[in-house]
Amino acid sequence: MKKPEIIDLIKLDEFSMTSKFLQIANCVIREIEKGNINKNDTLPSINDLSLELFISRDTVSGAISTLKP
């Protein structure tokens, strides 16, 4: 079975009280814990995620910076 693309694993809930940038960060963390995203995997670009999720680049950038050590 083919491993899903990382961009397909990141989903947002439009009705959630959690901010979108936190939803993205939490989703990435959850997928790492499940083993669907590995340590050396490259995340999609800010532009790609912004276009795919229909959100601003700033929101995606905030999520990515939350994930950085």
N, C-alpha and C positions, 0 to 999 in steps of 0.2 A: 504494500500500500504506500502510495506517494505521500510524503510529508507535506502538509498544507503550507502555503506561502504565509509568511509572517503578516503581511498586510491583510490577509483574509481572516486572521485570528483576532484582529483588533476591532471590537464592536462597541458602539455607543448606545446608551439608552437615553433617548431624547426627553423622557419624562422623569429621569432620575434627579434627585436633589443634589447628587454629587457632581461637582464641576466636571466639565468635559476633559480638562487636562488631567485631573486625578483619575477619571475613568480610564483614560489611555494608559497612564502609568500603572494603575492597578491591574489592568488587563495584561500588560506585558509581564508584570511580576507573576501573575497567576499562570500564564503560559510557560514561563521559565520553570515554575514549580511543577507543572504537569510534564515537563520535558519536551514541550513542543518548540521551545526556543532555547538554543544552546548558548553557552558563554561566548563563543567566537562567531555567532551568527551576526550578520549585518542587518540592522533595522532599516526599514524603508526610509527614504529621505523625507525631510520636513515637507517639501513640496508634494511628494507622492501621497503622504498621509493626509495632508491638507485637502488635496483634490479628491481622494478616495472617500474621506469622511465628511466632506462638505463643511469644513470648519476653517478658521483662520490659521495662518502660519504661526502667529503668536501663541495660539492655544497649543499647537503641536510642539512648538519650541519649549514652552513651559513644561509640558509633559516629559520631554526628553531631558531637560535640565534637572527635573525631579529625580530621574533615574540615574543620573551620573553620580559617582561616588564623591 
